[in-house]
Amino acid sequence: MGSALLITYAIGVYGVLPATLIWGWARWVRAPRPRTLVPVLAFVGFLLVTVSALLAISTLLYARIAGGFRYYDPALMRIYGCGLVLSLAGGAVALRGVWRPSPVRWHAPACAFGMFVFWLMAAASE
């Protein structure tokens, strides 16, 4: 049971989540820009989730180059906190943008949930 859950987590976070982010950005670039507030909120939520994902990628790259972080490193704990806040804020804003059609209407809350799970599992594994 535990290994199946771990495999599902890995596929979701390292496969589906990046594909959904790329797909959302591709849809946003190709689609006409919405002019009302509600679809713009979906984009702002998607943007916050993208910043959260970029924080995760840059943290992984830094850890690889610097040789890792110490156990319970204060800087890493702040990064985890920022990542969680960004994903939660992105999800909260994105849920407000679901009510009107938008290119990233469903991508934003899905990615926010995925990034929240990523940050939660990363902090729990510390």
N, CA, C and O atoms as a DFTB+ gen file, in Angstrom:
504 C
 N C O
     1  1       0.815      -1.196       0.000
     2  2       0.000       0.000       0.000
     3  2       0.856       1.256       0.000
     4  3       0.578       2.198      -0.742
     5  1       1.894       1.277       0.825
     6  2       2.750       2.454       0.922
     7  2       3.528       2.719      -0.345
     8  3       3.695       3.873      -0.741
     9  1       4.009       1.659      -0.993
    10  2       4.779       1.866      -2.221
    11  2       3.875       2.328      -3.364
    12  3       4.308       3.115      -4.206
    13  1       2.634       1.855      -3.410
    14  2       1.703       2.307      -4.444
    15  2       1.392       3.790      -4.264
    16  3       1.286       4.532      -5.241
    17  1       1.247       4.212      -3.023
    18  2       0.985       5.624      -2.740
    19  2       2.184       6.490      -3.119
    20  3       2.027       7.583      -3.662
    21  1       3.376       5.992      -2.827
    22  2       4.591       6.721      -3.173
    23  2       4.767       6.836      -4.688
    24  3       5.176       7.883      -5.190
    25  1       4.462       5.773      -5.404
    26  2       4.555       5.801      -6.871
    27  2       3.530       6.773      -7.447
    28  3       3.836       7.522      -8.374
    29  1       2.314       6.762      -6.902
    30  2       1.285       7.694      -7.361
    31  2       1.706       9.136      -7.095
    32  3       1.519      10.007      -7.945
    33  1       2.272       9.387      -5.923
    34  2       2.759      10.727      -5.582
    35  2       3.848      11.162      -6.563
    36  3       3.815      12.282      -7.071
    37  1       4.811      10.280      -6.829
    38  2       5.919      10.623      -7.722
    39  2       5.423      10.905      -9.135
    40  3       5.864      11.866      -9.765
    41  1       4.531      10.093      -9.628
    42  2       3.990      10.320     -10.976
    43  2       3.226      11.637     -11.020
    44  3       3.355      12.401     -11.977
    45  1       2.432      11.903      -9.991
    46  2       1.651      13.132      -9.966
    47  2       2.500      14.378      -9.868
    48  3       2.295      15.336     -10.614
    49  1       3.461      14.374      -8.945
    50  2       4.255      15.582      -8.699
    51  2       5.316      15.803      -9.764
    52  3       5.543      16.936     -10.188
    53  1       5.964      14.737     -10.199
    54  2       7.067      14.907     -11.137
    55  2       6.681      14.674     -12.589
    56  3       7.507      14.872     -13.480
    57  1       5.445      14.258     -12.851
    58  2       5.001      14.035     -14.212
    59  2       3.793      14.874     -14.584
    60  3       3.852      15.694     -15.501
    61  1       2.692      14.663     -13.864
    62  2       1.437      15.329     -14.199
    63  2       1.486      16.823     -13.881
    64  3       1.024      17.637     -14.680
    65  1       2.035      17.190     -12.734
    66  2       2.070      18.603     -12.336
    67  2       2.866      19.473     -13.320
    68  3       2.350      20.505     -13.751
    69  1       4.106      19.099     -13.695
    70  2       4.802      19.927     -14.686
    71  2       4.089      19.972     -16.039
    72  3       4.071      21.009     -16.702
    73  1       3.503      18.841     -16.443
    74  2       2.767      18.828     -17.716
    75  2       1.564      19.761     -17.657
    76  3       1.267      20.453     -18.630
    77  1       0.876      19.785     -16.531
    78  2      -0.281      20.668     -16.379
    79  2       0.136      22.131     -16.358
    80  3      -0.556      22.979     -16.921
    81  1       1.253      22.435     -15.717
    82  2       1.759      23.817     -15.731
    83  2       2.115      24.255     -17.150
    84  3       1.748      25.351     -17.575
    85  1       2.821      23.412     -17.873
    86  2       3.204      23.757     -19.249
    87  2       1.967      23.887     -20.131
    88  3       1.865      24.816     -20.932
    89  1       1.037      22.961     -19.983
    90  2      -0.198      23.006     -20.747
    91  2      -0.986      24.282     -20.438
    92  3      -1.536      24.898     -21.351
    93  1      -1.047      24.684     -19.173
    94  2      -1.744      25.912     -18.801
    95  2      -1.101      27.149     -19.407
    96  3      -1.798      28.037     -19.899
    97  1       0.231      27.211     -19.373
    98  2       0.904      28.364     -19.979
    99  2       0.714      28.388     -21.488
   100  3       0.559      29.458     -22.076
   101  1       0.724      27.218     -22.119
   102  2       0.487      27.165     -23.566
   103  2      -0.923      27.637     -23.903
   104  3      -1.118      28.356     -24.883
   105  1      -1.902      27.243     -23.104
   106  2      -3.278      27.710     -23.328
   107  2      -3.399      29.215     -23.100
   108  3      -4.109      29.901     -23.836
   109  1      -2.709      29.726     -22.086
   110  2      -2.789      31.159     -21.783
   111  2      -2.181      31.988     -22.912
   112  3      -2.709      33.043     -23.261
   113  1      -1.084      31.517     -23.478
   114  2      -0.422      32.259     -24.551
   115  2      -1.275      32.268     -25.815
   116  3      -1.340      33.284     -26.506
   117  1      -1.930      31.153     -26.126
   118  2      -2.700      31.053     -27.367
   119  2      -4.082      31.672     -27.283
   120  3      -4.607      32.123     -28.301
   121  1      -4.683      31.710     -26.117
   122  2      -6.080      32.142     -25.990
   123  2      -6.186      33.666     -25.925
   124  3      -5.230      34.344     -25.550
   125  1      -7.356      34.200     -26.294
   126  2      -7.561      35.648     -26.125
   127  2      -7.597      36.008     -24.640
   128  3      -8.056      35.222     -23.812
   129  1      -7.122      37.169     -24.325
   130  2      -7.022      37.615     -22.938
   131  2      -8.385      38.019     -22.393
   132  3      -9.089      38.810     -23.022
   133  1      -8.767      37.493     -21.240
   134  2     -10.029      37.920     -20.626
   135  2      -9.894      39.328     -20.059
   136  3      -8.820      39.737     -19.618
   137  1     -10.994      40.053     -20.078
   138  2     -10.971      41.444     -19.634
   139  2     -11.674      41.661     -18.296
   140  3     -11.598      42.753     -17.732
   141  1     -12.349      40.651     -17.790
   142  2     -13.075      40.828     -16.529
   143  2     -12.245      40.316     -15.364
   144  3     -11.229      39.647     -15.555
   145  1     -12.686      40.635     -14.164
   146  2     -11.912      40.337     -12.966
   147  2     -11.829      38.846     -12.659
   148  3     -10.765      38.363     -12.272
   149  1     -12.914      38.111     -12.821
   150  2     -12.941      36.712     -12.402
   151  2     -11.942      35.855     -13.192
   152  3     -11.200      35.095     -12.569
   153  1     -11.882      35.936     -14.533
   154  2     -10.861      35.159     -15.237
   155  2      -9.435      35.613     -14.936
   156  3      -8.508      34.803     -14.972
   157  1      -9.256      36.875     -14.644
   158  2      -7.927      37.374     -14.286
   159  2      -7.495      36.785     -12.946
   160  3      -6.310      36.535     -12.728
   161  1      -8.450      36.564     -12.053
   162  2      -8.122      35.929     -10.771
   163  2      -7.603      34.512     -10.978
   164  3      -6.697      34.077     -10.266
   165  1      -8.163      33.786     -11.942
   166  2      -7.658      32.446     -12.251
   167  2      -6.213      32.532     -12.726
   168  3      -5.386      31.699     -12.355
   169  1      -5.908      33.530     -13.541
   170  2      -4.534      33.690     -14.013
   171  2      -3.594      34.085     -12.879
   172  3      -2.467      33.594     -12.820
   173  1      -4.029      34.953     -11.986
   174  2      -3.188      35.353     -10.852
   175  2      -2.903      34.144      -9.965
   176  3      -1.776      33.966      -9.504
   177  1      -3.909      33.320      -9.726
   178  2      -3.688      32.088      -8.971
   179  2      -2.707      31.170      -9.676
   180  3      -1.836      30.579      -9.038
   181  1      -2.843      31.046     -10.986
   182  2      -1.926      30.222     -11.769
   183  2      -0.513      30.789     -11.720
   184  3       0.457      30.034     -11.667
   185  1      -0.394      32.091     -11.737
   186  2       0.910      32.741     -11.644
   187  2       1.560      32.469     -10.281
   188  3       2.758      32.192     -10.218
   189  1       0.793      32.543      -9.205
   190  2       1.332      32.243      -7.873
   191  2       1.784      30.790      -7.771
   192  3       2.808      30.496      -7.154
   193  1       1.029      29.894      -8.368
   194  2       1.413      28.479      -8.359
   195  2       2.682      28.275      -9.181
   196  3       3.530      27.463      -8.814
   197  1       2.819      28.991     -10.272
   198  2       4.033      28.901     -11.082
   199  2       5.241      29.396     -10.310
   200  3       6.320      28.809     -10.402
   201  1       5.074      30.471      -9.548
   202  2       6.166      30.968      -8.709
   203  2       6.528      29.925      -7.656
   204  3       7.705      29.730      -7.354
   205  1       5.532      29.262      -7.103
   206  2       5.782      28.191      -6.141
   207  2       6.568      27.050      -6.789
   208  3       7.489      26.503      -6.183
   209  1       6.206      26.698      -8.008
   210  2       6.929      25.635      -8.715
   211  2       8.361      26.058      -9.043
   212  3       9.287      25.254      -8.938
   213  1       8.540      27.310      -9.437
   214  2       9.895      27.796      -9.708
   215  2      10.737      27.823      -8.433
   216  3      11.941      27.572      -8.487
   217  1      10.123      28.122      -7.291
   218  2      10.825      28.060      -6.018
   219  2      11.268      26.630      -5.724
   220  3      12.382      26.409      -5.250
   221  1      10.409      25.669      -6.000
   222  2      10.762      24.260      -5.777
   223  2      11.910      23.830      -6.691
   224  3      12.847      23.166      -6.247
   225  1      11.836      24.207      -7.956
   226  2      12.894      23.834      -8.906
   227  2      14.215      24.488      -8.527
   228  3      15.259      23.835      -8.547
   229  1      14.179      25.771      -8.184
   230  2      15.426      26.453      -7.829
   231  2      16.003      25.907      -6.525
   232  3      17.223      25.849      -6.368
   233  1      15.144      25.505      -5.589
   234  2      15.636      24.903      -4.351
   235  2      16.297      23.567      -4.623
   236  3      17.351      23.269      -4.060
   237  1      15.693      22.759      -5.479
   238  2      16.293      21.469      -5.841
   239  2      17.632      21.652      -6.553
   240  3      18.587      20.922      -6.290
   241  1      17.693      22.629      -7.452
   242  2      18.952      22.891      -8.153
   243  2      20.031      23.396      -7.197
   244  3      21.184      22.970      -7.273
   245  1      19.655      24.299      -6.307
   246  2      20.624      24.809      -5.336
   247  2      21.135      23.696      -4.435
   248  3      22.332      23.613      -4.157
   249  1      20.229      22.842      -3.980
   250  2      20.639      21.736      -3.111
   251  2      21.590      20.797      -3.855
   252  3      22.538      20.278      -3.266
   253  1      21.341      20.582      -5.126
   254  2      22.221      19.716      -5.920
   255  2      23.604      20.348      -6.079
   256  3      24.616      19.659      -5.951
   257  1      23.657      21.634      -6.352
   258  2      24.937      22.317      -6.567
   259  2      25.698      22.494      -5.255
   260  3      26.909      22.279      -5.210
   261  1      24.999      22.884      -4.188
   262  2      25.651      23.176      -2.906
   263  2      25.927      21.931      -2.075
   264  3      26.593      22.013      -1.043
   265  1      25.432      20.796      -2.506
   266  2      25.665      19.577      -1.745
   267  2      24.599      19.289      -0.710
   268  3      24.829      18.497       0.204
   269  1      23.446      19.907      -0.829
   270  2      22.336      19.628       0.070
   271  2      22.206      20.644       1.185
   272  3      23.020      21.558       1.318
   273  1      21.171      20.466       1.980
   274  2      20.913      21.313       3.134
   275  2      21.183      20.501       4.397
   276  3      21.100      19.272       4.386
   277  1      21.506      21.197       5.480
   278  2      21.626      20.517       6.771
   279  2      20.250      20.069       7.230
   280  3      19.225      20.530       6.729
   281  1      20.252      19.166       8.188
   282  2      19.007      18.690       8.772
   283  2      18.337      19.839       9.508
   284  3      18.953      20.470      10.367
   285  1      17.091      20.113       9.182
   286  2      16.318      21.225       9.750
   287  2      17.015      22.571       9.547
   288  3      17.033      23.410      10.448
   289  1      17.575      22.767       8.384
   290  2      18.222      24.030       8.043
   291  2      17.173      25.156       8.091
   292  3      16.118      25.029       7.469
   293  1      17.440      26.246       8.812
   294  2      16.454      27.335       8.913
   295  2      16.082      27.941       7.551
   296  3      14.929      28.305       7.324
   297  1      17.052      28.044       6.661
   298  2      16.738      28.582       5.338
   299  2      15.780      27.659       4.587
   300  3      14.858      28.120       3.913
   301  1      16.003      26.373       4.708
   302  2      15.118      25.410       4.039
   303  2      13.718      25.444       4.650
   304  3      12.726      25.313       3.933
   305  1      13.635      25.616       5.950
   306  2      12.321      25.704       6.594
   307  2      11.552      26.942       6.115
   308  3      10.337      26.887       5.929
   309  1      12.269      28.063       5.917
   310  2      11.629      29.268       5.385
   311  2      11.176      29.038       3.943
   312  3      10.113      29.511       3.541
   313  1      11.983      28.312       3.167
   314  2      11.604      27.999       1.789
   315  2      10.341      27.151       1.781
   316  3       9.435      27.398       0.985
   317  1      10.271      26.150       2.661
   318  2       9.065      25.333       2.759
   319  2       7.858      26.193       3.111
   320  3       6.785      26.027       2.531
   321  1       8.027      27.101       4.050
   322  2       6.933      27.985       4.434
   323  2       6.485      28.874       3.299
   324  3       5.287      29.035       3.067
   325  1       7.440      29.456       2.588
   326  2       7.089      30.304       1.443
   327  2       6.379      29.501       0.366
   328  3       5.402      29.973      -0.214
   329  1       6.854      28.301       0.094
   330  2       6.221      27.453      -0.911
   331  2       4.793      27.097      -0.535
   332  3       3.893      27.129      -1.375
   333  1       4.589      26.756       0.740
   334  2       3.231      26.450       1.202
   335  2       2.317      27.660       1.091
   336  3       1.174      27.543       0.648
   337  1       2.818      28.818       1.493
   338  2       1.995      30.036       1.425
   339  2       1.674      30.387      -0.020
   340  3       0.540      30.752      -0.329
   341  1       2.653      30.284      -0.905
   342  2       2.406      30.582      -2.317
   343  2       1.373      29.640      -2.913
   344  3       0.486      30.073      -3.649
   345  1       1.483      28.350      -2.598
   346  2       0.519      27.405      -3.165
   347  2      -0.871      27.607      -2.574
   348  3      -1.864      27.505      -3.294
   349  1      -0.960      27.889      -1.287
   350  2      -2.268      28.158      -0.675
   351  2      -2.885      29.450      -1.209
   352  3      -4.081      29.500      -1.495
   353  1      -2.075      30.482      -1.340
   354  2      -2.586      31.747      -1.883
   355  2      -3.017      31.568      -3.337
   356  3      -4.051      32.092      -3.753
   357  1      -2.223      30.828      -4.105
   358  2      -2.599      30.556      -5.490
   359  2      -3.897      29.787      -5.577
   360  3      -4.733      30.066      -6.436
   361  1      -4.070      28.821      -4.694
   362  2      -5.312      28.057      -4.689
   363  2      -6.512      28.896      -4.290
   364  3      -7.582      28.776      -4.886
   365  1      -6.342      29.747      -3.282
   366  2      -7.443      30.598      -2.831
   367  2      -7.867      31.575      -3.917
   368  3      -9.059      31.779      -4.145
   369  1      -6.899      32.172      -4.582
   370  2      -7.221      33.117      -5.655
   371  2      -7.787      32.368      -6.857
   372  3      -8.726      32.839      -7.499
   373  1      -7.217      31.205      -7.163
   374  2      -7.672      30.432      -8.321
   375  2      -9.108      29.948      -8.142
   376  3      -9.868      29.909      -9.110
   377  1      -9.489      29.584      -6.929
   378  2     -10.863      29.131      -6.707
   379  2     -11.873      30.245      -6.952
   380  3     -13.018      29.974      -7.314
   381  1     -11.466      31.475      -6.762
   382  2     -12.349      32.596      -7.069
   383  2     -12.486      32.805      -8.573
   384  3     -13.457      33.406      -9.030
   385  1     -11.515      32.310      -9.345
   386  2     -11.551      32.482     -10.794
   387  2     -12.162      31.324     -11.551
   388  3     -12.153      31.325     -12.782
   389  1     -12.690      30.339     -10.852
   390  2     -13.257      29.159     -11.514
   391  2     -14.635      29.444     -12.111
   392  3     -15.078      28.712     -12.996
   393  1     -15.300      30.460     -11.661
   394  2     -16.705      30.667     -12.008
   395  2     -16.940      31.223     -13.402
   396  3     -18.076      31.201     -13.876
   397  1     -15.931      31.712     -14.065
   398  2     -16.084      32.224     -15.438
   399  2     -15.070      31.539     -16.351
   400  3     -14.001      31.132     -15.896
   401  1     -15.399      31.411     -17.628
   402  2     -14.462      30.768     -18.558
   403  2     -13.135      31.525     -18.640
   404  3     -13.095      32.754     -18.698
   405  1     -12.062      30.753     -18.642
   406  2     -10.707      31.298     -18.710
   407  2      -9.795      30.188     -19.219
   408  3     -10.083      29.010     -19.008
   409  1      -8.705      30.543     -19.883
   410  2      -7.795      29.499     -20.375
   411  2      -7.186      28.647     -19.267
   412  3      -6.876      27.477     -19.495
   413  1      -7.008      29.205     -18.078
   414  2      -6.382      28.454     -16.980
   415  2      -7.354      28.230     -15.824
   416  3      -6.935      28.053     -14.680
   417  1      -8.619      28.237     -16.118
   418  2      -9.651      28.128     -15.097
   419  2      -9.511      26.874     -14.243
   420  3      -9.669      26.956     -13.025
   421  1      -9.225      25.734     -14.824
   422  2      -9.098      24.490     -14.066
   423  2      -7.657      24.132     -13.796
   424  3      -7.373      23.364     -12.877
   425  1      -6.742      24.671     -14.576
   426  2      -5.326      24.390     -14.358
   427  2      -4.835      24.979     -13.037
   428  3      -4.059      24.348     -12.320
   429  1      -5.289      26.184     -12.722
   430  2      -4.799      26.876     -11.527
   431  2      -5.132      26.135     -10.234
   432  3      -4.223      25.906      -9.436
   433  1      -6.385      25.746      -9.981
   434  2      -6.648      25.039      -8.724
   435  2      -5.999      23.658      -8.679
   436  3      -5.558      23.216      -7.618
   437  1      -5.937      22.975      -9.818
   438  2      -5.306      21.647      -9.846
   439  2      -3.822      21.749      -9.532
   440  3      -3.294      20.959      -8.749
   441  1      -3.155      22.707     -10.131
   442  2      -1.724      22.890      -9.873
   443  2      -1.478      23.385      -8.446
   444  3      -0.483      23.020      -7.820
   445  1      -2.382      24.212      -7.943
   446  2      -2.237      24.684      -6.563
   447  2      -2.327      23.516      -5.591
   448  3      -1.553      23.439      -4.637
   449  1      -3.262      22.613      -5.828
   450  2      -3.375      21.438      -4.969
   451  2      -2.127      20.573      -5.070
   452  3      -1.616      20.091      -4.059
   453  1      -1.637      20.377      -6.294
   454  2      -0.428      19.575      -6.487
   455  2       0.790      20.181      -5.813
   456  3       1.583      19.464      -5.203
   457  1       0.947      21.490      -5.917
   458  2       2.091      22.135      -5.281
   459  2       1.949      22.127      -3.759
   460  3       2.944      22.004      -3.045
   461  1       0.734      22.256      -3.267
   462  2       0.526      22.172      -1.823
   463  2       0.937      20.793      -1.306
   464  3       1.610      20.686      -0.282
   465  1       0.534      19.751      -2.012
   466  2       0.918      18.389      -1.614
   467  2       2.432      18.223      -1.686
   468  3       3.029      17.599      -0.808
   469  1       3.064      18.781      -2.736
   470  2       4.515      18.695      -2.856
   471  2       5.197      19.333      -1.651
   472  3       6.067      18.720      -1.034
   473  1       4.807      20.564      -1.312
   474  2       5.461      21.270      -0.197
   475  2       5.173      20.573       1.134
   476  3       6.045      20.500       1.999
   477  1       3.973      20.071       1.293
   478  2       3.613      19.370       2.512
   479  2       4.448      18.103       2.678
   480  3       4.944      17.829       3.771
   481  1       4.606      17.339       1.619
   482  2       5.404      16.105       1.679
   483  2       6.884      16.424       1.836
   484  3       7.594      15.708       2.543
   485  1       7.360      17.477       1.195
   486  2       8.769      17.853       1.338
   487  2       9.067      18.266       2.771
   488  3      10.099      17.886       3.324
   489  1       8.172      19.039       3.374
   490  2       8.383      19.453       4.764
   491  2       8.243      18.267       5.710
   492  3       8.962      18.187       6.706
   493  1       7.343      17.361       5.420
   494  2       7.148      16.195       6.285
   495  2       8.320      15.235       6.202
   496  3       8.592      14.508       7.158
   497  1       9.011      15.219       5.087
   498  2      10.145      14.301       4.939
   499  2      11.405      14.855       5.601
   500  3      12.416      14.155       5.670
   501  1      11.367      16.068       6.080
   502  2      12.535      16.676       6.720
   503  2      12.742      16.046       8.024
   504  3      13.675      16.405       8.742
